[in-house]
Amino acid sequence: MKTHNQLFIYFICLVSAMGGLLFGYDWVVIGGAKPFYEIYFDIAGNEAMQALTMSIALLGCLLGAMTAGALADRYGRKRLLVVSALVFFFSSWATGAAPSLFVFIPARLVGGMAIGLAADLSPMYIAEVAPTKIRGKLVTLNQLTIVLGILGAQIVNMLLADPVPADATAADILASWNGQMGWRWMFWAVCVPSGLFFLLSLLIPESPRWLASKGDSTRAGKVLTSIGGAEYVAAELESYLHAGSTSHTEKGALALLFSPRMRNVLVIGIVVAMFQQWSGTNVIFNYAQEIFQAAGYGISDVLMNIVITGVANLVFTFVAIYTVDRLGRKTLMLVGSIGLAGIYTLLGLSYFFHFTGFIMIVFVILAIGFYAMSLGPITWVLLSEIFPNRVRGVAMAVCTAALWIASFLLTYTFPFLNSGLGTGGTFLLYAVICFGGFLFTWRRIPETKGKSLEELEKQLTSC
């Protein structure tokens, strides 16, 4: 790294990763607002409407992910990052201002589109500008900002919400500041970082790999010079051209992605993306109220416990940052998947035997810890690494679309699983899924540590 401009590299990567910050905040803020807006909109006892309001943003994520790849390949990574910042700003304002579900639900749908764009673009951009030796660490920064966004939402929710008495009725909550305005400010708070993201994203350069793929070697060279100097430019441009980083049509890229020679890498990408969601950890954030209340806690205690889980999420993400380029991606995925399988088994049995109190928080924290050091960040690292440059945009779109479909199914089905199987049975089901993910990782996922994107293309495809 002696010849690399580390200050410049970290600046452009952190700015791009702000998309992850907004992703994390918008993803989790609804969990803290849920006890209040459900009473405001009179859907507290309606499982179908509860599931719809919680999961509608995930359909937006799917729409954003499906369009992000094609738009990023056509217009560039930077422009789409700018657009995602604006969409975050206006959707958050509209959600907080919603007078009814007829406004709230479409606003959440549009907010989900911003999440889908950011989730696709931020790790893709970072992987394309990062030097090989620290690519894993830099892409993991995107997960760090997601975690910071999650923690920020949890803290804002806790600070904004007035204490709720243990004997408070729905009418009491509806008449309170929490029920009328508190939940609105939880959504409005994201307008500040989204505005900052918009301004800073105007300052970063376009991806040099995207520029090279469009035949603009001059501008690509200028960006690469800022990253690593003249020698770095020559080596990188040569590898881009050798790997076929010339202009491809969107139709040609999509056809190539679904060709037989890409089958192996596409299957790996889709399974990894869906497994990250079906591992079950995200329901802890989205349905924290139900999970902690089932463990014997009231609403005010739930908000504090959510912040504790957010701190654990942050701490273990630093473990991933420290180890991703040392231990490797596959090792962390194996540790995380088998660890989650074990913790979910213990958590499920604890609900069956009616354990309550502190031990339940410990199990939840351990589950989040295993996820935060493995499946959470490493999924995005792998997705940004394994695909050839000429199909990376559409490949990320396909895989993130699969991820959001899986996330929608996870989030939408939890109220019904929780009602039918109980919280314990639901977590035992997630344990089985995690063990299946461990087996797939062991048999199919390659180690990508220390290899350039062009080297990985040769290894994973027969292009």
N, C-alpha and C positions, 0 to 999 in steps of 0.2 A: 504493500500500500504506500510505499515511500514516494512513488511517482504519481499517485492519485491525489486529487484535490478533495480531501475528505470533507472539508467544510461545505463545499458546493454540493457534493454527493448527498450528504446528510440533509442539507437544506431542501433539495428538490424531492428527496424521498419522504421527508417528514411532511412537506406540503401536500404531496400526493396522498400520504397516509391520513391526512385530515378527513378524507372521504370515509375512512374507517372509523374515525371519531364520531362523525355524524351518524354513520351506520349503527354503531354501538348504542348511541344515545337514543335514537329514534326506535331502535329495536326493543329497548327495555323500558323506556319511559312509560309505556302503556301499562306495564305491570303495576306501577305505583299509583297510576291514575284509575285503574280498574275498579277498586272498591267504591269510588266516588262517582265516576261517570255512569256506571251501571245503575246506580240508584237514581241519578239525575235523569237518565233516559228510560227509567222504569223497565230494565231488562234483567234485574238481579236474579229472578227465578226462571229465566228463559234460557235453557242450555243452548238452543240453536242460535239465538241472537248473541249470546256470550261468545260462542265459538266463531261466529261471523265477524264480530267487531275485533276480536283478537287476531283473526287469521287473514282478514281482507288485505292487510298490508303485504302479506306474503304473495298474494296474487299479483300485486303491483311489483313486487320484487321479481317475479317471474317475467312480467312484461318488460321490465327494465333490463333484465339479463338477456332476454331474447333479442332485444334491439341493440344492446350495447356493442356486441361484437361486430355486427355489420356496420354500425355507425362509426365505431372506433377505427375499423379498417378503411373506411371511406374518408372520414374527416380528421382522423388523428386522435390520439389519447388525450392530449391536453384540452382540446375544445370540449370534449365530452365531460371532463372533470369540472370545467367551468359551468357547464349546463347543469350537472348534478348538484352543484352548490346552490344554484338559483332555485331548483326544484325543491331542495330541502327547505330553503327559507320560506317559500310561499306555502308549501303544504303544511309546515308546522304552524304557521300563523293561522291558516284556515281551520286546522284541526282544533286549536284552542278556542277559536271564535265560533265554533259550530253551535247553532241554536237547537239542532235536532240531529237524529241519526241520518237524515237525508243529506246532510252536509258532512257530518262526521265520517261516515263510511267512505264517500268518494275522496275526502281529504286524506284519509289513511291510505287509500289505494294509491294516490299520487305520491304520497310519502314513501310508500313501498317501492315505487318505480325509481325514486332517487337512491334508495338502498341498493336496488338491483344494479343500477349504473355504477355506484361507488364500489360495490363488492367485486364487480368484474374489472373495473378500470384501474383501481389503485394498486393491487398486487401485480397486474400486468405491466403497468408503467414502471414500477420499481424494479421488477425482474429485468426489464429491457434496458434500464440505465445503470444497473448495479454491476460492479466488477465481480467476476466469478467467485473469488475467494470469500467474499463477504455477502454474496447474494442471499443466502439463507437468512442471515441476521437482518439484512435490510428489508426483505419481504416480511419477516416476522414483526418488524416495526409496525406494519399495517395492522397486525393482530393486537399489538400493544395499544395502538390508538383506539381500536375497537373496544378493548377492555377498559381503557380510560373513559371512553364514551359511556360504556355500561355503568362504571362506577360513578361517573358524573351524574347520570340520570338517577341512580339510586340515592345519591347524596342530596340532589335537588329535590327529589320526591320527599325525602325524610324531612328536610328543612322547611319545605313549603307547607307540608301537612301539619295542621294543628293536632295536638294529642286527641285521640278518640277514646272516650270512656268505655270501659269494658261492657257496660250495660246500655250503650248507645243503640237506639233503634234506627231503622231505615229512615224514618221521619226526622229524627234528630240529625242524622248525617246530611240529609237533603237540605235541611234548613241552615246548616253550618256553612262557614266559609269554604271548607273542604269541598262540600257538595255543590256549591255554586261557582266558586272562582278558583280554588286551589288546584284542581285538576287541569284547568285551562292554562295556568302559568307553568305547569309542568311541561306542556307542549311548547309554549311560547319561548321558553328559555333557550331552545335550540336555535332560535333566530340569530343569536349573537355569534356562535362559532360558525354557522353557515355563511354569514356575511363576511367573516374573516377569511374563511376558506375560499370564497369567491375572489376576494382581492388578491390573496397570495397565489392562487392558481394562475392568475394572469401573468405572474412573474417567472414561472418555471418554463424551461424549453420543451419542445416536442421530443418524443422518444426518437433517439437516433436510429433504432432498428426500423421503426415505422417510416422514417424519412428515407432510409436506404431502400426499403421495400418499394417505395414510390419513385425510385430513381434519382432522388435528390441527395447525392453523395456530398455535395458542397455544404449544405446545412447540417447534415449528419456529422460531417467532419468537424464543424464548428462546435457542436455540442460535445463530441468526444474529446476535442481539444480542451474544453473547460473541465472535463472529467479527469483526463489522464495525460494530456500532453501529446506531442507529435508522434512519438513511437507507439503510444496506445492507439492513436487514430489509425495508423497504418495496419496494425495487427487486427484491430476490430473490423475495419471495413473489409479486409481480405477474408476474414472468417464469415462475415455476412454474405458476401458475394459467392463464396465457395459453397455455402449452404443453400444457395438459391434465393437470396433475399432480393429478388427482383419483383417487379410489379405483377400481381396476380389479380384476376377479377374475383369479385365476391362469390360468383357462381362457381368458378373454378376452385376456390378455396373450400367451399362447402362440399363440392363433389369429391375433392381429394380427402377431406376429413372422414367421409363415410365410405371411402374405398377400402378394399380388403387389406392393403398394406398398413392402414392406420387403425385397424380393428383392435389390436392389442392395447395401444395407448389410449384409444377412446374408451374402451371398457374400463380400464384402470381409472381414468379421469372421472367417469360417471359414477362408478362405485364409490370411489373416495369421497366425492362430493355428497352423495346421498347418505353415506355412512356417517359423515360429520353430523348430519341432522338427526338421523335415526338412532344415533347413540343416546339421545334423550336428554342431554344436559340442558338444552335451551328451554325445555319446559320448566326447569327450576327458576329461570328468570321470568318467563312469561306468566307462569301460574304459581308464583311464590306464595301468594295469598292462600290458595287452597292447600299447598304442600305444608306450609308452616302451621296453618290453622289445624290441619289434620294431626300435627305433632303437638298440639295443645297451646298454641300462641294466639294472642289477640292481634288486632290490626296494627296498633302502635308498635308492639313487639315485632311484628312481621316486617315493618319498614326498617327497623334497626337490624334485624337478622339479614335482610336483603343487602344492606350496606356491608355487613361482615362478609357475606359471600362475594361481594364485589371486590373487597380488599384481597381476599384469597385468590380471586381470578387474576388480579393485577400481579401479585407476588409470584404466582406460578408461571405467568407469562414471561417474566424475567428469566425463569429457569429455562424456558424454551429458547429465548434469545441467546442465552449463554451456551446452550448445548447443541443447537441445531447444526452448526458448522463443525462441531467436535464429535458428537455421538452419531450424527446423521439423521436423516428424515425417517428411514424405515425403523430404526431402533426406537425412536420416540413414539412412532405410531403403534408399535407392538406393545410397548410399556403402557401407553395410554389405554388401548383397547382392552387388554387383559385386566388392567387396574380398575377400569370402569365396570367390567363384568363382575369383579369381586365385590366392589363397593355397592353396586346396585343390588346384588344378592343380599348383602347384609342390611341394606336400607329397606328392601322389600320385606324381609323377615321381621325387621323391627316394627314395621307398620302392622304386620299380621299379629305380632305379640303385644301390640299396643304400647310400645315404648314411647315416652314423651320426653320433652325437655332437651337438655344440653347434648345428649348423645346423638340426637337427630341432627343437630346443627353440625356436629363433628363429621358425621357421615356425608352430609350435603357438601361441606367444605372440601372433604377429601375427593368427592366426585368432581367438583369444580376444579380442584387442583390437578387431577389427572387429565381432565379435558383441556385445561389452559396450557399445559406443558406439551400437549401432543395434538390431538385431533383439531382443536381450535385453530392454532396457527399453522401447523404443518400441512393441513389440507390446502391452504392458500399457497403455500410455498410449492407444493407438488404441482398444483394446477398451473401455476405460472411458469413452471420449468419444463414439463414433460412434452409439450407440444412444439412442433416445428414452427419457425417464425412465420412462414407464409400462411399458416392456418390458425395461429395463436388467437387472433381476435374471435373468429367464429367458434373455435374450440372452447375458449373460455365462456362464450355465450351459451353453448350447448351444456357444458358442465354446470355452470351456475344456474341455468334454467332447471336442470335436474335437481340441483341443491335446493332451489326454492320450492319445487314441487314436493320434494321430500319434507321440507320445513313446513309447508302448508298442511300436508297430511299429518305430520307430527302434532302441530299446534291445534288443528281442527279436531283431531280424534281424541286428544287428551281428556276433555270433559266427559266424553262418552266412555272411554276406557276407565277413567277414574270412578265413574258412576257404576260401571258394570263389573270391573275387576277389583275395584278398590285401589287406593294409592299403592299398597304393597304389591298387588298383582301386576300393576302397570310397570313398576320398577323391575320386577322380575322378568317381564317381557323385554324390557330394554337391556337387561343383563344378557339374555340369550342373543339379542342382536349384536351386542358388543363382542361376544365370544365368536360369532360368525365373522365379524370384521377383523378380529385377530387372525383367524385362519386365512382369510383372503389376503391380508397384508403379508403374512409369512410366506405365502405361496406365490403371489403375483406382483407385488410392488417392488421395484428395483430401488437401489440406493442411488441418489442423485448428488450426494455431497461431493464437492470439489470438481465437478465436471461443468464445462461450458455448455450453454444452451445448444450449440452446434454439435458438440460431442454427444449430448443426450439424444439429439435427433437421429444420429447414426445408430445409437444403441437400441432405441425403442421402435424405430421404423425401418422399413427397407427402401425408403425414398432414395 
